[in-house]
Structures are given as C-alpha cells and as structure tokens.
Amino acid sequence: MWLDLLQWPAMAVTVVAAWLVGSRSAHRRALGFWCFLAGNVLWVAWGLHDSAYALVALQFFLAALNARGIYKNE
C-alpha cells in the first residue's frame, strides 16, 4: 500500500526541517519549523496506518514545540 512508503518522505522532510532550523536566517528557521509541522502530519498519517501510537503521540508533542518555535522565532 502507498501509505507504507509515507515514512520516506516524512523522514526527508524532517531532515530538511532540521537543516533549516539550524540556519542563522530567521526566514529559513521559520520555514524549517513549518517543514517540521508538515513532517509531523506525515508521521501521524504513517503512524496511524502502522498502528505506531507512541509515534503518533510523540508527533503531537513535537508539533506543539514546533508551533512554539514559530512563535519564538518571530
């Protein structure tokens, strides 16, 4: 099923997000936090499909931290 492959784009988006958040540019850091949020959505979709409920719960907590990062970056 195609949802089995969703973990790969989720991983790629998360890696790109981590790289962007490490930038000195406030704009790139903000983009990184938004990428992290997109990655959170992808991980939740994959986690629900794969019954990885601890991963799903983790993504909700990380999404809250990423939303805080967006707010603090401005």
Biopython code that builds the backbone (N, CA, C, O; Angstrom):
import numpy as np
from Bio.PDB.StructureBuilder import StructureBuilder

atoms = [
    (1, "MET", "N", (0.837, -1.174, 0.000)),
    (1, "MET", "CA", (0.000, 0.000, 0.000)),
    (1, "MET", "C", (0.891, 1.250, 0.000)),
    (1, "MET", "O", (2.002, 1.222, 0.530)),
    (2, "TRP", "N", (0.412, 2.318, -0.582)),
    (2, "TRP", "CA", (1.214, 3.536, -0.708)),
    (2, "TRP", "C", (1.522, 4.174, 0.641)),
    (2, "TRP", "O", (2.536, 4.860, 0.772)),
    (3, "LEU", "N", (0.673, 3.966, 1.647)),
    (3, "LEU", "CA", (0.934, 4.537, 2.969)),
    (3, "LEU", "C", (2.173, 3.922, 3.622)),
    (3, "LEU", "O", (2.802, 4.551, 4.473)),
    (4, "ASP", "N", (2.526, 2.694, 3.224)),
    (4, "ASP", "CA", (3.754, 2.087, 3.737)),
    (4, "ASP", "C", (4.982, 2.906, 3.346)),
    (4, "ASP", "O", (5.968, 2.943, 4.082)),
    (5, "LEU", "N", (4.920, 3.555, 2.197)),
    (5, "LEU", "CA", (6.056, 4.341, 1.694)),
    (5, "LEU", "C", (6.095, 5.757, 2.261)),
    (5, "LEU", "O", (7.059, 6.488, 2.032)),
    (6, "LEU", "N", (5.062, 6.150, 2.996)),
    (6, "LEU", "CA", (4.963, 7.512, 3.507)),
    (6, "LEU", "C", (6.071, 7.858, 4.506)),
    (6, "LEU", "O", (6.393, 9.029, 4.706)),
    (7, "GLN", "N", (6.649, 6.831, 5.127)),
    (7, "GLN", "CA", (7.716, 7.095, 6.090)),
    (7, "GLN", "C", (8.942, 7.729, 5.437)),
    (7, "GLN", "O", (9.675, 8.461, 6.102)),
    (8, "TRP", "N", (9.180, 7.471, 4.166)),
    (8, "TRP", "CA", (10.366, 8.019, 3.490)),
    (8, "TRP", "C", (10.250, 9.517, 3.227)),
    (8, "TRP", "O", (11.193, 10.247, 3.534)),
    (9, "PRO", "N", (9.141, 10.014, 2.674)),
    (9, "PRO", "CA", (9.023, 11.473, 2.565)),
    (9, "PRO", "C", (8.951, 12.142, 3.941)),
    (9, "PRO", "O", (9.446, 13.257, 4.105)),
    (10, "ALA", "N", (8.347, 11.483, 4.927)),
    (10, "ALA", "CA", (8.301, 12.041, 6.282)),
    (10, "ALA", "C", (9.714, 12.208, 6.823)),
    (10, "ALA", "O", (10.030, 13.231, 7.432)),
    (11, "MET", "N", (10.552, 11.224, 6.609)),
    (11, "MET", "CA", (11.934, 11.297, 7.063)),
    (11, "MET", "C", (12.691, 12.398, 6.328)),
    (11, "MET", "O", (13.440, 13.155, 6.946)),
    (12, "ALA", "N", (12.503, 12.490, 5.022)),
    (12, "ALA", "CA", (13.203, 13.504, 4.222)),
    (12, "ALA", "C", (12.790, 14.917, 4.646)),
    (12, "ALA", "O", (13.644, 15.793, 4.789)),
    (13, "VAL", "N", (11.498, 15.142, 4.847)),
    (13, "VAL", "CA", (11.012, 16.454, 5.268)),
    (13, "VAL", "C", (11.569, 16.815, 6.640)),
    (13, "VAL", "O", (11.921, 17.968, 6.887)),
    (14, "THR", "N", (11.648, 15.833, 7.528)),
    (14, "THR", "CA", (12.182, 16.071, 8.872)),
    (14, "THR", "C", (13.658, 16.436, 8.829)),
    (14, "THR", "O", (14.098, 17.318, 9.566)),
    (15, "VAL", "N", (14.421, 15.775, 7.984)),
    (15, "VAL", "CA", (15.850, 16.086, 7.855)),
    (15, "VAL", "C", (16.044, 17.492, 7.283)),
    (15, "VAL", "O", (16.874, 18.252, 7.781)),
    (16, "VAL", "N", (15.294, 17.838, 6.252)),
    (16, "VAL", "CA", (15.382, 19.182, 5.673)),
    (16, "VAL", "C", (14.986, 20.226, 6.716)),
    (16, "VAL", "O", (15.617, 21.279, 6.815)),
    (17, "ALA", "N", (13.948, 19.937, 7.486)),
    (17, "ALA", "CA", (13.500, 20.865, 8.525)),
    (17, "ALA", "C", (14.595, 21.105, 9.554)),
    (17, "ALA", "O", (14.829, 22.243, 9.960)),
    (18, "ALA", "N", (15.263, 20.041, 9.977)),
    (18, "ALA", "CA", (16.344, 20.187, 10.963)),
    (18, "ALA", "C", (17.466, 21.050, 10.404)),
    (18, "ALA", "O", (18.038, 21.863, 11.128)),
    (19, "TRP", "N", (17.784, 20.884, 9.134)),
    (19, "TRP", "CA", (18.835, 21.690, 8.498)),
    (19, "TRP", "C", (18.423, 23.160, 8.460)),
    (19, "TRP", "O", (19.234, 24.042, 8.745)),
    (20, "LEU", "N", (17.172, 23.422, 8.111)),
    (20, "LEU", "CA", (16.696, 24.803, 8.022)),
    (20, "LEU", "C", (16.626, 25.481, 9.390)),
    (20, "LEU", "O", (16.942, 26.664, 9.507)),
    (21, "VAL", "N", (16.221, 24.755, 10.409)),
    (21, "VAL", "CA", (16.109, 25.329, 11.749)),
    (21, "VAL", "C", (17.481, 25.748, 12.279)),
    (21, "VAL", "O", (17.574, 26.647, 13.115)),
    (22, "GLY", "N", (18.529, 25.113, 11.806)),
    (22, "GLY", "CA", (19.879, 25.468, 12.223)),
    (22, "GLY", "C", (20.441, 26.690, 11.521)),
    (22, "GLY", "O", (21.589, 27.060, 11.768)),
    (23, "SER", "N", (19.671, 27.323, 10.657)),
    (23, "SER", "CA", (20.135, 28.473, 9.893)),
    (23, "SER", "C", (20.220, 29.728, 10.754)),
    (23, "SER", "O", (19.524, 29.850, 11.762)),
    (24, "ARG", "N", (21.072, 30.648, 10.350)),
    (24, "ARG", "CA", (21.154, 31.951, 11.020)),
    (24, "ARG", "C", (20.051, 32.891, 10.552)),
    (24, "ARG", "O", (19.770, 33.891, 11.213)),
    (25, "SER", "N", (19.434, 32.587, 9.437)),
    (25, "SER", "CA", (18.370, 33.412, 8.880)),
    (25, "SER", "C", (17.041, 33.095, 9.569)),
    (25, "SER", "O", (16.624, 31.938, 9.629)),
    (26, "ALA", "N", (16.386, 34.130, 10.085)),
    (26, "ALA", "CA", (15.089, 33.939, 10.738)),
    (26, "ALA", "C", (14.061, 33.367, 9.764)),
    (26, "ALA", "O", (13.228, 32.545, 10.147)),
    (27, "HIS", "N", (14.120, 33.802, 8.507)),
    (27, "HIS", "CA", (13.185, 33.291, 7.497)),
    (27, "HIS", "C", (13.385, 31.789, 7.285)),
    (27, "HIS", "O", (12.413, 31.037, 7.226)),
    (28, "ARG", "N", (14.635, 31.353, 7.170)),
    (28, "ARG", "CA", (14.888, 29.917, 6.976)),
    (28, "ARG", "C", (14.507, 29.108, 8.208)),
    (28, "ARG", "O", (13.993, 27.995, 8.094)),
    (29, "ARG", "N", (14.764, 29.675, 9.393)),
    (29, "ARG", "CA", (14.357, 28.968, 10.608)),
    (29, "ARG", "C", (12.838, 28.802, 10.641)),
    (29, "ARG", "O", (12.340, 27.727, 10.975)),
    (30, "ALA", "N", (12.102, 29.859, 10.298)),
    (30, "ALA", "CA", (10.638, 29.772, 10.268)),
    (30, "ALA", "C", (10.191, 28.715, 9.263)),
    (30, "ALA", "O", (9.291, 27.925, 9.547)),
    (31, "LEU", "N", (10.816, 28.702, 8.096)),
    (31, "LEU", "CA", (10.491, 27.685, 7.092)),
    (31, "LEU", "C", (10.772, 26.286, 7.637)),
    (31, "LEU", "O", (10.018, 25.348, 7.380)),
    (32, "GLY", "N", (11.856, 26.156, 8.388)),
    (32, "GLY", "CA", (12.191, 24.869, 8.997)),
    (32, "GLY", "C", (11.124, 24.400, 9.969)),
    (32, "GLY", "O", (10.764, 23.223, 9.978)),
    (33, "PHE", "N", (10.613, 25.317, 10.791)),
    (33, "PHE", "CA", (9.553, 24.932, 11.721)),
    (33, "PHE", "C", (8.288, 24.514, 10.975)),
    (33, "PHE", "O", (7.606, 23.574, 11.384)),
    (34, "TRP", "N", (7.974, 25.214, 9.880)),
    (34, "TRP", "CA", (6.818, 24.811, 9.069)),
    (34, "TRP", "C", (7.045, 23.445, 8.425)),
    (34, "TRP", "O", (6.117, 22.643, 8.317)),
    (35, "CYS", "N", (8.273, 23.187, 8.002)),
    (35, "CYS", "CA", (8.594, 21.857, 7.449)),
    (35, "CYS", "C", (8.456, 20.787, 8.527)),
    (35, "CYS", "O", (7.959, 19.691, 8.268)),
    (36, "PHE", "N", (8.907, 21.121, 9.754)),
    (36, "PHE", "CA", (8.723, 20.169, 10.849)),
    (36, "PHE", "C", (7.243, 19.855, 11.044)),
    (36, "PHE", "O", (6.877, 18.699, 11.259)),
    (37, "LEU", "N", (6.386, 20.882, 10.971)),
    (37, "LEU", "CA", (4.948, 20.639, 11.124)),
    (37, "LEU", "C", (4.412, 19.749, 10.007)),
    (37, "LEU", "O", (3.581, 18.875, 10.251)),
    (38, "ALA", "N", (4.888, 19.971, 8.784)),
    (38, "ALA", "CA", (4.484, 19.092, 7.667)),
    (38, "ALA", "C", (4.957, 17.666, 7.926)),
    (38, "ALA", "O", (4.231, 16.705, 7.672)),
    (39, "GLY", "N", (6.175, 17.540, 8.432)),
    (39, "GLY", "CA", (6.692, 16.219, 8.775)),
    (39, "GLY", "C", (5.863, 15.564, 9.873)),
    (39, "GLY", "O", (5.618, 14.358, 9.833)),
    (40, "ASN", "N", (5.429, 16.357, 10.856)),
    (40, "ASN", "CA", (4.574, 15.821, 11.914)),
    (40, "ASN", "C", (3.301, 15.226, 11.326)),
    (40, "ASN", "O", (2.873, 14.144, 11.727)),
    (41, "VAL", "N", (2.699, 15.933, 10.377)),
    (41, "VAL", "CA", (1.475, 15.436, 9.733)),
    (41, "VAL", "C", (1.755, 14.124, 9.003)),
    (41, "VAL", "O", (0.977, 13.176, 9.102)),
    (42, "LEU", "N", (2.865, 14.074, 8.274)),
    (42, "LEU", "CA", (3.214, 12.850, 7.548)),
    (42, "LEU", "C", (3.469, 11.683, 8.503)),
    (42, "LEU", "O", (3.032, 10.560, 8.252)),
    (43, "TRP", "N", (4.182, 11.958, 9.602)),
    (43, "TRP", "CA", (4.453, 10.891, 10.574)),
    (43, "TRP", "C", (3.181, 10.411, 11.246)),
    (43, "TRP", "O", (3.036, 9.219, 11.514)),
    (44, "VAL", "N", (2.257, 11.322, 11.521)),
    (44, "VAL", "CA", (0.985, 10.904, 12.125)),
    (44, "VAL", "C", (0.218, 10.006, 11.163)),
    (44, "VAL", "O", (-0.316, 8.976, 11.575)),
    (45, "ALA", "N", (0.156, 10.379, 9.897)),
    (45, "ALA", "CA", (-0.549, 9.549, 8.900)),
    (45, "ALA", "C", (0.075, 8.168, 8.821)),
    (45, "ALA", "O", (-0.636, 7.163, 8.800)),
    (46, "TRP", "N", (1.402, 8.112, 8.777)),
    (46, "TRP", "CA", (2.076, 6.810, 8.697)),
    (46, "TRP", "C", (1.886, 6.036, 9.999)),
    (46, "TRP", "O", (1.633, 4.831, 9.981)),
    (47, "GLY", "N", (2.011, 6.740, 11.137)),
    (47, "GLY", "CA", (1.885, 6.066, 12.424)),
    (47, "GLY", "C", (0.507, 5.472, 12.649)),
    (47, "GLY", "O", (0.383, 4.372, 13.188)),
    (48, "LEU", "N", (-0.524, 6.189, 12.241)),
    (48, "LEU", "CA", (-1.878, 5.649, 12.366)),
    (48, "LEU", "C", (-2.057, 4.426, 11.476)),
    (48, "LEU", "O", (-2.655, 3.429, 11.882)),
    (49, "HIS", "N", (-1.534, 4.513, 10.265)),
    (49, "HIS", "CA", (-1.622, 3.388, 9.330)),
    (49, "HIS", "C", (-0.895, 2.159, 9.868)),
    (49, "HIS", "O", (-1.354, 1.031, 9.691)),
    (50, "ASP", "N", (0.236, 2.384, 10.525)),
    (50, "ASP", "CA", (1.074, 1.278, 11.005)),
    (50, "ASP", "C", (0.806, 0.935, 12.474)),
    (50, "ASP", "O", (1.514, 0.111, 13.053)),
    (51, "SER", "N", (-0.205, 1.557, 13.079)),
    (51, "SER", "CA", (-0.553, 1.355, 14.489)),
    (51, "SER", "C", (0.609, 1.670, 15.422)),
    (51, "SER", "O", (0.796, 1.002, 16.438)),
    (52, "ALA", "N", (1.384, 2.684, 15.076)),
    (52, "ALA", "CA", (2.514, 3.128, 15.902)),
    (52, "ALA", "C", (2.033, 4.310, 16.744)),
    (52, "ALA", "O", (2.366, 5.463, 16.468)),
    (53, "TYR", "N", (1.252, 4.006, 17.765)),
    (53, "TYR", "CA", (0.565, 5.046, 18.514)),
    (53, "TYR", "C", (1.504, 5.886, 19.380)),
    (53, "TYR", "O", (1.226, 7.060, 19.623)),
    (54, "ALA", "N", (2.594, 5.315, 19.841)),
    (54, "ALA", "CA", (3.574, 6.117, 20.588)),
    (54, "ALA", "C", (4.191, 7.165, 19.662)),
    (54, "ALA", "O", (4.427, 8.299, 20.078)),
    (55, "LEU", "N", (4.451, 6.793, 18.419)),
    (55, "LEU", "CA", (4.982, 7.747, 17.443)),
    (55, "LEU", "C", (3.968, 8.853, 17.164)),
    (55, "LEU", "O", (4.339, 10.020, 17.042)),
    (56, "VAL", "N", (2.705, 8.491, 17.064)),
    (56, "VAL", "CA", (1.649, 9.480, 16.835)),
    (56, "VAL", "C", (1.584, 10.458, 18.008)),
    (56, "VAL", "O", (1.508, 11.669, 17.802)),
    (57, "ALA", "N", (1.614, 9.943, 19.225)),
    (57, "ALA", "CA", (1.585, 10.815, 20.406)),
    (57, "ALA", "C", (2.808, 11.731, 20.413)),
    (57, "ALA", "O", (2.687, 12.925, 20.688)),
    (58, "LEU", "N", (3.975, 11.182, 20.115)),
    (58, "LEU", "CA", (5.198, 11.987, 20.056)),
    (58, "LEU", "C", (5.057, 13.123, 19.063)),
    (58, "LEU", "O", (5.498, 14.240, 19.339)),
    (59, "GLN", "N", (4.460, 12.865, 17.928)),
    (59, "GLN", "CA", (4.321, 13.892, 16.896)),
    (59, "GLN", "C", (3.435, 15.038, 17.352)),
    (59, "GLN", "O", (3.667, 16.186, 16.974)),
    (60, "PHE", "N", (2.423, 14.745, 18.158)),
    (60, "PHE", "CA", (1.579, 15.824, 18.682)),
    (60, "PHE", "C", (2.368, 16.713, 19.637)),
    (60, "PHE", "O", (2.230, 17.936, 19.609)),
    (61, "PHE", "N", (3.195, 16.101, 20.482)),
    (61, "PHE", "CA", (4.032, 16.894, 21.388)),
    (61, "PHE", "C", (5.070, 17.693, 20.615)),
    (61, "PHE", "O", (5.311, 18.861, 20.919)),
    (62, "LEU", "N", (5.689, 17.064, 19.611)),
    (62, "LEU", "CA", (6.680, 17.776, 18.801)),
    (62, "LEU", "C", (6.031, 18.904, 17.991)),
    (62, "LEU", "O", (6.636, 19.958, 17.800)),
    (63, "ALA", "N", (4.814, 18.684, 17.520)),
    (63, "ALA", "CA", (4.108, 19.746, 16.786)),
    (63, "ALA", "C", (3.877, 20.952, 17.692)),
    (63, "ALA", "O", (3.992, 22.093, 17.246)),
    (64, "ALA", "N", (3.553, 20.706, 18.957)),
    (64, "ALA", "CA", (3.374, 21.821, 19.894)),
    (64, "ALA", "C", (4.689, 22.577, 20.076)),
    (64, "ALA", "O", (4.696, 23.807, 20.133)),
    (65, "LEU", "N", (5.796, 21.850, 20.168)),
    (65, "LEU", "CA", (7.101, 22.504, 20.288)),
    (65, "LEU", "C", (7.462, 23.266, 19.018)),
    (65, "LEU", "O", (8.066, 24.337, 19.085)),
    (66, "ASN", "N", (7.098, 22.723, 17.874)),
    (66, "ASN", "CA", (7.374, 23.415, 16.612)),
    (66, "ASN", "C", (6.518, 24.676, 16.480)),
    (66, "ASN", "O", (6.990, 25.689, 15.964)),
    (67, "ALA", "N", (5.287, 24.626, 16.934)),
    (67, "ALA", "CA", (4.442, 25.833, 16.905)),
    (67, "ALA", "C", (5.050, 26.893, 17.827)),
    (67, "ALA", "O", (5.038, 28.081, 17.504)),
    (68, "ARG", "N", (5.572, 26.469, 18.954)),
    (68, "ARG", "CA", (6.261, 27.403, 19.864)),
    (68, "ARG", "C", (7.486, 27.987, 19.182)),
    (68, "ARG", "O", (7.782, 29.172, 19.338)),
    (69, "GLY", "N", (8.201, 27.160, 18.426)),
    (69, "GLY", "CA", (9.384, 27.636, 17.707)),
    (69, "GLY", "C", (9.031, 28.694, 16.683)),
    (69, "GLY", "O", (9.767, 29.667, 16.519)),
    (70, "ILE", "N", (7.919, 28.520, 15.993)),
    (70, "ILE", "CA", (7.468, 29.513, 15.025)),
    (70, "ILE", "C", (7.191, 30.825, 15.745)),
    (70, "ILE", "O", (7.601, 31.892, 15.289)),
    (71, "TYR", "N", (6.496, 30.740, 16.868)),
    (71, "TYR", "CA", (6.159, 31.945, 17.643)),
    (71, "TYR", "C", (7.408, 32.637, 18.174)),
    (71, "TYR", "O", (7.526, 33.859, 18.079)),
    (72, "LYS", "N", (8.338, 31.870, 18.733)),
    (72, "LYS", "CA", (9.543, 32.443, 19.337)),
    (72, "LYS", "C", (10.505, 33.000, 18.273)),
    (72, "LYS", "O", (11.282, 33.910, 18.560)),
    (73, "ASN", "N", (10.454, 32.469, 17.081)),
    (73, "ASN", "CA", (11.355, 32.903, 16.009)),
    (73, "ASN", "C", (10.993, 34.287, 15.498)),
    (73, "ASN", "O", (11.854, 34.988, 14.968)),
    (74, "GLU", "N", (9.746, 34.695, 15.644)),
    (74, "GLU", "CA", (9.284, 35.983, 15.090)),
    (74, "GLU", "C", (9.676, 37.166, 15.947)),
    (74, "GLU", "O", (9.358, 38.305, 15.607)),
]
sb = StructureBuilder()
sb.init_structure("model")
sb.init_model(0)
sb.init_chain("A")
sb.init_seg("    ")
for serial, (resi, resn, name, xyz) in enumerate(atoms, 1):
    if name == "N":
        sb.init_residue(resn, " ", resi, " ")
    sb.init_atom(name, np.array(xyz, "f"), 0.0, 1.0, " ", f" {name:<3s}", serial, name[0])
structure = sb.get_structure()
